[in-house]
Structures are given as C-alpha cells and as structure tokens.
C-alpha cells in the first residue's frame, strides 16, 4: 500500500467513525427524557411490572369541577380513601404542564383494572368532560408518551398501544371526551418523533 492509498483508507475509516458516532448521537437524542419531577412518595408496597406493552391515558375527573391536582394530593387520597399502596398512576401532568412522577416507572400501577401488570398510567389533572386539557398539558403528554414509546420500543400507531382508560375498562368515562378525542394527535406526535 503506497502513501496515497494509506491516506485514502485512513480518511475513509475516519469518515466511517464519524458517521457511526453521528448515528449514536441521533439514537441517544431519540431517548430524550422530558423533565419529570420526582416526589419520592411513600408507598406501603411495590410490585415490579414484568413488561410494558401499552400506555393508558386518564384524567382526574373530579365531579363537577375542572381543577388542578398534585401527585401528593392524589397519593394521599388513594391511600386514605381507596386503601391502596399510594397513587395509582405512574405520572401526573399538572395544568401548567409539569410532569410529576407518581409510582416508580417499573412498578405495577393501580389505574386500569386487569391491565396494570403490563401498562403505564398517565393522568392529566382536570375533568375533560367539562373542561379541556391546556396546551402545556398536551405538549407534556406528547413528549412523555414519545419518550416512553421509545424507551419501551412501543409502536404508537399500533392499535392498543396508546389508549384511553375507557378502552380497557368499559365502565368508565375516562379520560373525558375532550382528551379522548385528542388521543390520535398524541399517537401521531409519537410516531413522528420515533
């Protein structure tokens, strides 16, 4: 191999390394985690979720009022009123778009009867039968769902991957009409950001 061939091979090798590194940077960027505020809530028990097959979207749905809620407030209510280990949702999205962690991401939730072993529960604060999700909430739920779909290798446009609570428990009206009709928008955002 003469000097010219050596330099050419070296340049091609360097270019290959750079392209490989660029692909790795792009892959890492795809796993962008949105800002999630961890509340370190105390639970009475935890069970690890064995798989993550789908995301269930909820609203807090307090009767007659479209109000903001906190993960700590729901945690206390779920423990005291329901006798649960703590907040049933993995994430709560406040009216201002803040994402609060409820249950640990790998723990079994208490948000969708008979479907908690394989799902993540995401709740938006509000009653979306009488109000509408804020723009900040919609931005946050899209970012959170996109990140979770990438993290767990879920296909957002596949039937049954991003669902409303009423899709898996037919006796509820959750996540409310105004949020339920926007689920296709969430799915599309996730698909576009895969």
N, C-alpha and C positions, 0 to 999 in steps of 0.2 A: 504494500500500500504506500503510495507516494504522499507527499505533504498535502497536496490539494485534496486527494481522496480522504485523508485523515481529517482535515479541517471540515470537509463537507459532511462526513459521518458524525463528527462532533457536533456540528451545528444542527443536524437533523435530530440527533439524540437530545440536545438541549431543548429544541423546539418541542419534541415529544414530551419531555419532562414538564415543560411549561404548560402544554395543553392538558396533560394529566392533572397538574396542580390546579388549573383553572376549573376543570371538571369537579375536582374535590371541593374547591371553594364554593362552586354552584350547588353541589349536593349539600354541603353544610348550611348554606344560606336557606335551602329549602326547609330546613328544620328550625326555622326561626320560632322561638317561643315567645308569645306575647307576654306583656308584663302581668304577672299573676301575684296578687298579694296573699301571702301565706299567713293564716290567722292562728295556727297552732292550737286548734280547738281540742279539748279533752274528750275522748270517746271512751265509752265503757267497754267496748270490744272492737276488734278488727278481724276481718277475714280477707285474705288475698283473693283478688279476681284472677281466674285462671286464663282468661282470654278477653280480648276486646274486639267485638265484632260489629258494634254499631253505637251511635250517639243518640241519646234521647233528649229532645228539647222540651222544656217545661216553662211555665210561668208561675209566679207565686199565687196569683189568682185569689187574693183576699176578696170575699164577697162585698160587692157594692163600692169598692174603692180601688183606684189605680195608684198604688203607693210604692215608694222605695222600700227596700229591706236590706238588712245586713246578714252576712253569713252567721255572725254571732247570735243575732236575734232568732234566726230560723233554727240554729243549732239548739238553743235553749228551749224553743217551742217543741221541736221534735223529741227532745229528751223528756221534757216535763209533760206534755200533752199526749204524745204518742208512745212514750216509754221506749223509744229507740235508742241506739248507741249514740246518736247525735244526728247532725244534719244529714239528710238522705242524699243530697246532691254532691257531686264532685266539685262543681263550680257554680258560683252565683255571679251574675252580671248586673251590677247596680245601674240605676238610671243614668248616671254620668259616664257609663261605660267601663267603670272599674271592675276588673275580674278578681273575685275573691275565691280562694280555694276553700272548699268545704271538707269533704272526705279526702283522704290521701288518694292520689290518682290511681294507685294499684289496688285499692280496697274495694270490696263489694259494696255497692251503694244500697240505698233504700228509697228508690224513686220510681221504679216500674215493676210492679208485681209480676213475679215469674220470669223476669228478664234482667235482674240485677247482676247475675253471675257473669254476664258477657257484655255489659254495656256501661257507658259513662253517662252520667246525668248532668245536664247543663240547664240551669234555671235562670231566667231573666226576671228581675224584680218588676212586678206590675200585674195588673189584671187586664189582659188583652182581649177580653170580650167587651170592655167598656173604654179602654184606652189603647194607645198604640206604642210599640217599642220606640224608644228615642233613636235618633241617628247614631249616637255614641254606642248604644247597646247593639245596634245592628252591625256597626263596624267591629265591635269586640267579639260578638258571637261568630262572625265570619272568620276573623283571624284565629280565634280559638279552635273552631271546627277545622279550618285548613291545617293548622299545626297538628291537631290530633289525628286527622286523616293521614298526614304524612308520617307521623310518629308510629302509628299502628298499622300502616300500609292498608288503609281502607280506601275503597273506591267510592267517592261521594255521590256519583250519579247512579250507582247500582241501587236497585230497589231495596229498601230496608236498612240502608246504612246510616242516613241522617233522617230521623223520624220524629214526629210529634208524639207526646205521651199517649194521646188517644189512638195512635196507630197500633200500639202494643197492649193497651188496656182500654177496651172499647167503652167502658162505663164512665169515662171521664171526659171533660170538655177542655182538656189542657193540650196545648199551650194557649188556648184562646184563639178566636177567629182571626184577629189582626196579626198575630205572629204566625199562626199555622199557614196562612196564605203566602207567607214570605219564605217558607222553607225551600222552595225551588231556587230562590235567589241565593240562599246560603249554600246550597248544593253546587250551584253554578260557580260561585266565587271559589269554592274549594277545588273544583275541577280545573278552573283557570289558573290556580296557583299551586298545582301539583308539581 
